[in-house]
Amino acid sequence: MRLDPNDQEAQEKFYKKLWFPMQKELGENLEPFFRHYLSMDGDIPTLNRVYYTFKEIYDKEAKNQEDIIKVMEELFKYSQYYSKFVSPENEENENLKIYFEKFNRLGVTTCYPLLLRLYEGYDNYKIIADEFEKCLGIIETFIVRRAVCAVPTNALNNYFPTIYNSLDESKIYRSLKDKLKSGSGARRMPDTNEFKQSLKNRKLYRKTARYLLEEIEKYPDNNELVNLEDLQVEHIMPQTLNDSWREELGDKWELIHNKYLDTLGNLTLTGYNAKYSNKPFIEKRDMENGFKKSGLRLNMYLAEIDSWNETKIRNMADDLTRKAVKMWRS
């Protein structure tokens, strides 16, 4: 797939109007974009053959110079969509921007081939904004539920690119929701009961825990948010127990510590993680910038109680779980 080297006008259009802006906009994301672009119809190229796969496909499809320009124009169009996924500030629609920021925080790129197809439909008025937002919402729910329930992610590389071709474009959201809910095995969306049990009992990876806590703090419309980016995940019952904590937890302190340490009910957000350390709960509550002085709704329960033990952890987990189930409904 080459332009005529003697056609300077075509060369200039290719480089200045298409290739250079795309390269400049995407930078280090250029190669991942090519891979996700090539994956849109379900054929996923291996990482070390992205360029060769692209060349093989379009050497066959681009029969003349006009075809080549059309290919590059389409590639450029999709690169503009992709730039909004990796740099959400490029998106003008505030609601869409929020979802693209969420996917970045979750560290998920496997859904990008599907997002490219959906965005193309939105850009060409085949999908209205409200439907597109709802599609992004169910994709977020799918990702969050799987992360909480520790469903392996490796199958998603091959799953997301195949989804769009099976959807009914006339009812895109309902069709996508049904598709994601119907998956089985490594492609499944955990049901509400499994999601609840995992929220209460499963140890969470730090990135997942932080995402849950930040989103719950925002829910439903928190207009007095502090800057969440400056906060850290805090273990209320600390990672290292001292004598004071063993006494507070009681005779079953070791069992409680092993079972609940990294679960949602024992976690919160704070800007004073280092100062809290493994201080007794009452000190964490009453110290300067302690839970009583926290500006977070997450910490309101902590400001009102006098001890931290298995019962309090479970109470906290129940409250957070109720909110999470409302937020990430299937």
ZIZIMO-V673382 format. One record per residue. N is the residue number from 0. RES is the residue in one letter. SS is DSSP state (H for helix, E for strand, - for the rest). Layout:
n res ss
N RES SS
N RES SS
This chain:
n res ss
0 M -
1 R -
2 L -
3 D -
4 P -
5 N -
6 D -
7 Q H
8 E H
9 A H
10 Q H
11 E H
12 K H
13 F H
14 Y H
15 K H
16 K H
17 L H
18 W H
19 F H
20 P H
21 M H
22 Q H
23 K H
24 E H
25 L H
26 G H
27 E H
28 N H
29 L H
30 E H
31 P H
32 F H
33 F H
34 R H
35 H H
36 Y H
37 L H
38 S -
39 M -
40 D -
41 G -
42 D -
43 I -
44 P -
45 T -
46 L H
47 N H
48 R H
49 V H
50 Y H
51 Y H
52 T H
53 F H
54 K H
55 E H
56 I H
57 Y H
58 D H
59 K H
60 E H
61 A -
62 K -
63 N -
64 Q H
65 E H
66 D H
67 I H
68 I H
69 K H
70 V H
71 M H
72 E H
73 E H
74 L H
75 F H
76 K H
77 Y H
78 S H
79 Q H
80 Y H
81 Y H
82 S H
83 K H
84 F H
85 V H
86 S -
87 P H
88 E H
89 N H
90 E -
91 E -
92 N -
93 E H
94 N H
95 L H
96 K H
97 I H
98 Y H
99 F H
100 E H
101 K H
102 F H
103 N H
104 R H
105 L H
106 G -
107 V -
108 T -
109 T -
110 C -
111 Y H
112 P H
113 L H
114 L H
115 L H
116 R H
117 L H
118 Y H
119 E H
120 G H
121 Y H
122 D H
123 N -
124 Y -
125 K -
126 I -
127 I -
128 A H
129 D H
130 E H
131 F H
132 E H
133 K H
134 C H
135 L H
136 G H
137 I H
138 I H
139 E H
140 T H
141 F H
142 I H
143 V H
144 R H
145 R H
146 A H
147 V H
148 C -
149 A -
150 V -
151 P -
152 T -
153 N -
154 A -
155 L H
156 N H
157 N H
158 Y H
159 F H
160 P H
161 T H
162 I H
163 Y H
164 N H
165 S H
166 L -
167 D -
168 E H
169 S H
170 K H
171 I H
172 Y H
173 R H
174 S H
175 L H
176 K H
177 D H
178 K H
179 L H
180 K H
181 S -
182 G -
183 S -
184 G H
185 A H
186 R H
187 R -
188 M -
189 P -
190 D -
191 T H
192 N H
193 E H
194 F H
195 K H
196 Q H
197 S H
198 L H
199 K H
200 N H
201 R -
202 K -
203 L -
204 Y -
205 R H
206 K H
207 T H
208 A H
209 R H
210 Y H
211 L H
212 L H
213 E H
214 E H
215 I H
216 E H
217 K H
218 Y -
219 P -
220 D -
221 N -
222 N -
223 E -
224 L -
225 V -
226 N -
227 L H
228 E H
229 D H
230 L -
231 Q E
232 V E
233 E E
234 H E
235 I -
236 M -
237 P -
238 Q -
239 T -
240 L -
241 N -
242 D H
243 S H
244 W H
245 R H
246 E H
247 E H
248 L H
249 G -
250 D -
251 K -
252 W H
253 E H
254 L H
255 I H
256 H H
257 N H
258 K H
259 Y H
260 L -
261 D -
262 T -
263 L H
264 G H
265 N H
266 L E
267 T E
268 L E
269 T E
270 G -
271 Y -
272 N H
273 A H
274 K H
275 Y H
276 S -
277 N -
278 K -
279 P -
280 F H
281 I H
282 E H
283 K H
284 R H
285 D H
286 M -
287 E -
288 N -
289 G -
290 F H
291 K H
292 K H
293 S -
294 G -
295 L -
296 R H
297 L H
298 N H
299 M H
300 Y H
301 L H
302 A H
303 E H
304 I -
305 D -
306 S -
307 W -
308 N -
309 E H
310 T H
311 K H
312 I H
313 R H
314 N H
315 M H
316 A H
317 D H
318 D H
319 L H
320 T H
321 R H
322 K H
323 A H
324 V H
325 K H
326 M H
327 W -
328 R -
329 S -
